């Protein structure tokens, strides 16, 4: 069974060059191991999901501009996550504030082509469906 994802979980993007951290605001007041639990809607850039350092995707306008300026040599630009959809698939049986809970098997897609995954969910003793 999957593990719930809590604030402080570590994330990685396939187009990013550094890991990031998930920030879950304590508005739902549901805790696991004394930390706020995430739902699939905790996907807001710069609020829940912080940048992944530099981005190597040419779909990112910053990377594209820097690569063009470098005469075609890939030049990573600043990561600015663009997340138009929630984390998927979410927990089919556990709700957090009326929304499916985020578990360690979920991914989130960036509009610039990156796939964000959960490296460490931050919780280790509880399991969710």
VEXDREN-2710 file (C-alpha; in Angstrom, 1 decimal):
% VEXDREN-2710
k/r/px/py/pz
1/UNK/0.0/0.0/0.0
2/UNK/1.2/3.5/-0.7
3/UNK/2.5/6.0/1.8
4/UNK/0.8/9.4/2.5
5/UNK/2.7/12.5/1.4
6/UNK/3.2/15.2/4.0
7/UNK/4.8/18.6/4.2
8/UNK/8.6/18.4/3.7
9/UNK/8.3/15.5/1.2
10/UNK/11.1/15.6/-1.4
11/UNK/10.2/15.9/-5.1
12/UNK/12.1/15.5/-8.4
13/UNK/11.3/16.7/-11.9
14/UNK/12.5/15.0/-15.0
15/UNK/13.5/18.3/-16.5
16/UNK/14.9/19.9/-13.3
17/UNK/18.4/19.7/-12.1
18/UNK/17.8/19.8/-8.3
19/UNK/15.3/18.2/-5.9
20/UNK/12.6/20.3/-4.4
21/UNK/10.3/20.2/-1.3
22/UNK/6.5/20.0/-1.0
23/UNK/5.0/22.6/1.2
24/UNK/1.5/21.7/2.6
25/UNK/-0.4/24.5/4.2
26/UNK/-2.0/23.4/7.5
27/UNK/-5.5/24.6/6.5
28/UNK/-7.1/21.1/6.5
29/UNK/-5.8/20.2/10.0
30/UNK/-5.2/16.6/9.2
31/UNK/-1.9/15.3/10.4
32/UNK/0.2/12.2/9.9
33/UNK/3.3/11.9/12.0
34/UNK/2.6/15.4/13.3
35/UNK/2.8/16.9/9.7
36/UNK/0.1/18.3/7.4
37/UNK/-1.1/15.7/4.9
38/UNK/-1.3/16.7/1.2
39/UNK/-4.2/16.2/-1.3
40/UNK/-4.0/16.0/-5.1
41/UNK/-4.8/19.8/-5.1
42/UNK/-1.5/20.7/-3.4
43/UNK/0.0/21.5/-6.8
44/UNK/0.4/25.3/-6.7
45/UNK/3.7/26.5/-8.0
46/UNK/5.8/28.6/-5.5
47/UNK/3.2/27.8/-2.8
48/UNK/3.2/24.0/-2.6
49/UNK/5.8/23.1/-5.2
50/UNK/9.0/25.0/-5.1
51/UNK/11.4/25.3/-8.2
52/UNK/13.8/22.5/-9.1
53/UNK/16.8/24.7/-9.6
54/UNK/17.5/24.9/-13.3
55/UNK/15.3/23.5/-16.1
56/UNK/16.6/21.7/-19.2
57/UNK/13.3/21.7/-21.2
58/UNK/13.3/23.8/-24.4
59/UNK/9.6/24.2/-23.8
60/UNK/10.6/26.5/-20.9
61/UNK/10.8/30.0/-22.5
62/UNK/13.8/30.9/-20.3
63/UNK/15.8/27.8/-21.3
64/UNK/14.8/28.4/-25.0
65/UNK/16.0/32.0/-24.9
66/UNK/19.3/31.2/-23.2
67/UNK/19.9/28.3/-25.6
68/UNK/19.2/30.5/-28.6
69/UNK/21.6/33.2/-27.2
70/UNK/24.2/30.5/-26.8
71/UNK/23.9/29.6/-30.5
72/UNK/22.1/26.3/-29.9
73/UNK/24.1/25.0/-27.0
74/UNK/21.6/23.8/-24.3
75/UNK/21.7/26.4/-21.5
76/UNK/19.4/25.5/-18.6
77/UNK/17.1/28.3/-17.5
78/UNK/15.5/29.1/-14.2
79/UNK/12.8/26.6/-13.2
80/UNK/9.3/28.1/-13.1
81/UNK/6.9/25.2/-12.6
82/UNK/3.7/25.5/-14.6
83/UNK/1.2/22.9/-13.3
84/UNK/-2.2/23.1/-15.0
85/UNK/-3.5/19.9/-13.5
86/UNK/-3.5/18.2/-10.0
87/UNK/-1.4/15.3/-8.9
88/UNK/-2.7/12.0/-10.4
89/UNK/-4.1/9.5/-9.7
90/UNK/-4.5/10.2/-5.9
91/UNK/-5.8/7.9/-3.3
92/UNK/-9.0/6.1/-4.4
93/UNK/-10.2/5.6/-0.8
94/UNK/-8.6/8.3/1.5
95/UNK/-9.8/11.9/1.4
96/UNK/-8.1/14.9/2.8
97/UNK/-10.5/17.9/3.1
98/UNK/-12.9/16.3/0.6
99/UNK/-10.1/15.7/-2.0
100/UNK/-8.2/12.5/-2.7
101/UNK/-5.1/12.2/-0.6
102/UNK/-1.7/12.5/-2.2
103/UNK/0.3/9.3/-2.0
104/UNK/3.9/8.4/-3.0
105/UNK/2.8/6.9/-6.3
106/UNK/1.3/10.1/-7.7
107/UNK/2.9/12.3/-10.3
108/UNK/2.3/15.9/-11.5
109/UNK/2.9/17.1/-15.1
110/UNK/4.6/20.5/-15.8
111/UNK/3.4/22.4/-18.9
112/UNK/7.1/22.5/-20.0
113/UNK/7.2/18.7/-20.2
114/UNK/8.6/17.6/-16.9
115/UNK/7.1/14.9/-14.8
116/UNK/7.3/15.5/-11.1
117/UNK/7.5/12.5/-8.8
118/UNK/7.8/12.0/-5.1
119/UNK/11.2/10.8/-3.9
120/UNK/10.5/10.7/-0.2
121/UNK/6.9/11.1/1.0
122/UNK/8.0/12.4/4.4
123/UNK/5.8/9.8/6.2
124/UNK/7.0/6.3/7.0
125/UNK/4.7/4.6/9.5
126/UNK/1.2/5.1/8.1
127/UNK/-0.3/3.6/4.9
128/UNK/-3.3/4.7/2.8
129/UNK/-5.4/3.1/0.2
END
